């Protein structure tokens, strides 16, 4: 079928709306009519070149939810008409990582940036006869997607799809970074650096876990104000401003967990984050950096003698098949705020404005809504 889509044709090029060819599902795949797609900062790394790709063009988007319209051969757990969330990390349930309980680093994730479908290593999207890479093998900046069943999580029909879309990346990543891989406990002090679509969920995750102090750090006043609505007890514009207060309110112990959720991380951010982390504490690195950046500044003396931990995290350290249903239950019970995360909605044609608003600090999460005239 043909459908419109937002694609990038080269580094530092704008998003362009094009008519693409979308293949039908083969064995192990489904096609989904999307209701919404989140605008995540990670897709801007495709535009800047910070995330390397074998070629362009690329179809962006990795945070979406919708209704299944077609089912390929061999798919038994998903049927036409099912409501689903697309997870940017596939979870096959059979590889060594999945068998160890590490579905968030499933072996099928190795091909996320190749554009080659998991089922047969070919391409489901084409433009003018040439293959197009689907971001994270999804490509939710189009009203229809054809994806592998490993990337599809069935949900209950009563969940609003425009809110459920956020669970495919930002909510699950931020929440899990505080509660799961971050291990926040009752009475802890948690610092969150960078209050965007991921960081705001680390804030509400830490608050839900019972943290005594939740300290949100972001240079944008609007985001600091929103952080208070989601459970932050203190907000600051910078680590330098926050550090003495963290020391004061914790009697010099500092933060049990520090979470870096900035849109683009650099190596010189690690030392200050470790500096506000307690001895025996943990700094969780969630934000994405440039693939070529290998330089990190930190005190090895402090790392060793104060037994601090520096931990990478993807999808919050939890598999999508367990985390997404759990978070939906919290939403249904009023313990997770999804509605307040959506600052502004856009049409697909306004995607460049949506990302401009993100860079200008106007959004926690912008969301593309697909209307009847998009299909």
N, C-alpha and C positions, 0 to 999 in steps of 0.2 A: 504494500500500500504506500501511498504518498502522504506525507504529513509535513507540517512546518516545524522548524526547530531553530534554536539559537546556537550558532557554531562560531568558532574562532578559526581563522584561516592562517594565522601566523602569530609569532610573539609580538606582544604590544599592539595587536590589532583589536578593534572593538568587536563586541558580539554582533553577529549579523543574522537576520532572519532569512532562512533559506527553505526551499522545499526539498525534503530528503526522501529517499526510498528506504522503507523499513521492511525488513524481511519477516515472513511468518515464522512462528516458533517451530523448531525442529525438536527432536527427542530431548526431553528433559527441560524444555523451555515453556514459557507462557508469554502472552501479550497482555498488556495492561493499559487501560484507558485511565490516565491520571486526572485527579481532581486538583492537585496542587504540587508545587515544588518549592523547597526552601532555597534561598540565595545564600550559600555558604562561602566563606572567604577562601576555602580550599580551591574552588573553581577559578578564582582570580590568579592562583599560582600557575594555572595552565596558561593564562594570558601573559603573565610576566615572564614565563620560562623557568620559574623557580622549581616547578615540577617537570622533569624531563619527559618528553614524549618521542616515540620513534618517528612520527610525522604529523603533519596537520592536513586537513582540518580535524577539529575535535568538537564533539557534541557535549556540552557541559551538563551539569546537574547530577547530584547523587543523593538527593533527599526528597523522596516523593511517596505518595500514596494514591491508590485508585481502585478500580474494579477490573477483575480479570475478564477479558473478552475472548481469548482463544487459549487453548491448551494443547501442547504438543504431545506426541506419542510417549508413553511411559510415565507420564506425570499422574500420580494417584492421590496425592494429598491436597491438591489444589484444583478447584473446578471453576468453570465459567460462572461469573456472578459473585465470586468471593471478593470480599474487601481485603486489601493487602497493603502492607507497608514494605517499601523496598529498602533493604539494608545495604549500605555501601560496602560492607564486608560480607562476602558469601560464607555460608556455613554448611559444609557438605555433611558433617556428622560422622564421617568415616575415616578421614585422614589421621595421621599421627597426632597433629595438634588438637583436632576436635576430640579424639579419643582421650587425650590428657585433660580435657575440660577447658581447652584454650580455643574455643570456636572463633574468637575475635582475631586470631591469627591463623585461620584455616589455610591450608596449603593452596586452595584455589585462589587465594588472594594474590598469588605471585604474578598473575596476568592482568591485574586491574588496570594498568596503564597501557596495555598493548592494543586494546580494542578487539582482541581475538576472543570470540565466544568460547565459554568453558566447554560447551558440548562438542564442537568440531573444529575449533581454531580458525574459523572463518569470520566474516564480518556481517553483522545484521543491518548496518546502516551504510548507505551510499549517497554520494552527491556528485551528480554529473558523471556517473560511471566509476568514480573512485571511492575507495573505502574511507569511512569516517570512524574515528575512535570514539567510543562511548565512555564518558567519564565513569570510572569504577565499574565498567561493563553495564552501566545503567543508562545515563543520558536523559535525565528527567527534565531538561529544558526543551521538551517536545511533548505534545499531549498524548502520544502513544509511545510505548517502549516494548521491545521484545527482550526478555531477560531470562537467565537461568533460574530454575526453581530454588537453587541454593541461596539466591539473593532475595527471596520472597517470603514474607512472614504474614500468615493469615491472621486477621483480627476480627473482632465482633462488629456487626453491622451498625451498632448504635454509636460508635465513635465517629465524630466528625472527621472526615478525611483531610480537610485542610489543616487540622491540628495534628492528626496522626502522622502526617508527612514529616513533622519535625523530629519524630522518633528515629528516623532513618540515619541521623547523624548527630546533630547538635545536642539534643536532649540526652540521648543515651550516653554520648561521649562525656558531656559535662557532668551529669549526675554520677555516672560510674567512676569518673576520675576522683570524685570526692568520697563516695561511699564504698566502692569496691576496691579498686587498685590503690586508692588513697587511704582506705581503712579508717575513715573518721569515726571516732567513738564519742560517746556522751562525755561532755566536759572538755573536749579538745578545743584548741585554737587553730583555725584554718584561715590561711591567706590565699586569695584568688587574685591573680595578676592578669588583667585583661577581661573586661566585662562585655563580651559579645554574645553571639548565639550559643557558644559553648560555655563560656565563663559564667553567664547568668545561671546556668543549670548546675554548675559546680557550687554556686552560692546557695541555691535552694536545696541541693542535695546535702550539703554540709549542715544546713539548718535542720533539715529533716532528720539527719543522723544524730542530732542532739549536741552539736558543737556549742560551746559556751560563747566563744567569740568567732564571728565570721567577718573577715576583713577584706573588703573589695577594693582593688587598686585599679584605677583607670584615669587617664587624663581628661576624659570627656565628662562634664558635669551631669549631662542627661543620663549617662550610663550609671554614674554613681548614685543618682536619685532612684533609678529603677532598681539598683541592687538592694537598696533599703527595703523596697516593696517585696523583694523576694527573700528576705531574711538576713541581709547583712547588718551587723551591729555597728560597724565602723566603716567609713570610706575615706580614701585618700587619692590624691592625684598622682603620686609617685611612691616608689619604695623608700626613697630618701625621706619623704615626709612621714611615711608610715612607721619606719623602723623604731624611732624612739618611743612612740606610743605603744607599739607591740611589746617592747621591752617593759614598759611601765605597767601595762594592764596584766601582764603574765608574770610579774615579779622577776623579770630577767630570764625566764625560761624560753621565750619566743614561741614560734608556731610549731605545733605537732605535724601539720601538713601544709605545704606550700604548693599551689597548683598554678602552673604557667599556661594560660589559655589565650595568649595574644594571637592576633591573626597571622603574624609572621615573626617567628622567633629568630634571634641572633645569639651567637655564642657568648657575647658579653652580658647577656641577661642572666646567665646561670649563677655567677658568683653573688650578685645581690640577693637572688632568691634563696640561695643556700645560707646567706648571711642572716636572713630573718627566720631561718628554720632552726628548731631546737636541736640540741645534741640528742642523738638517737632518733631524730625526726626524718621526714621524707620530703623531698622535692619531686613533684610529678610533672614531667614535661609532656604537654598535650599539643601545643601549637606547632604548626609545620614551619620548617625553614627551607632555605634553598638547598637543593640536593648536592650542590658543589661546596657548601659551607661546612668545613670540617674543623674549624677553629673554635675552641671553647675555653673561656677563662674561668678558672675556679681555683680555690686554695686546696691543694692536695693535703697540706698539713691539717687544715680544718676538717676535710673529708674523712681522714683517717682517725685523728685523735678524738674527734667528737662523734664518730661513728654515724655520720649522716648518710642518707641514701639518695641517689639520683636515679629516678625511675622513669623510663619511657612508657607511654600509654597510647593505645589505639582502641576506639570504641569503648572507652572507660574501663577496659580490662575485662569486660563481660561479653559473652556470646550473644548475638542478636536474638536467637531463638528463646533464650531465657529472659533477657533484659527487657525486650519490647513488651511482651505480655505483662510482665511485672509492673512496668511503668504505666501501662494503660489501666491497670487495676488501681494504682495510686491516683491517677487522674480521675477515674470514675468515682473514687471515694473522697475526692477533694483534697488529697494530700500532695498533688503535683499540679502546678499551674502551667497549662499549655496556652490557654487563651491570652494571657497577658504577655506572652513572648512575642506575638506577632505585632510589630509596630506599624507596618504598612503593607498593603497588598498591591500587586502590579499585574498588568497584562504582560504576556511574553514579549510583545513589541517594545515594552518599556524597560527591558532588562538592563540596559546601560545606565538608565537613571537609577534603577534599584541598586546597582553596585556603586554608583556615585554617592548615593545616600549612605551606604554602608561605610565607605571611606571617609565620609564627612561626619561620621559618628551620630547619624540621625536614627539608626535602626538597631534594635536588639536582633531581630530577625525579619528581613523582608521576605515575602512569600508571593510567588507567582500563582494566580488562580486561573484555571482553565474554564472558559465558558462554552456554551453550546456552539458558538460560531468558530471555536478552535478545532473542532473535530471534523 
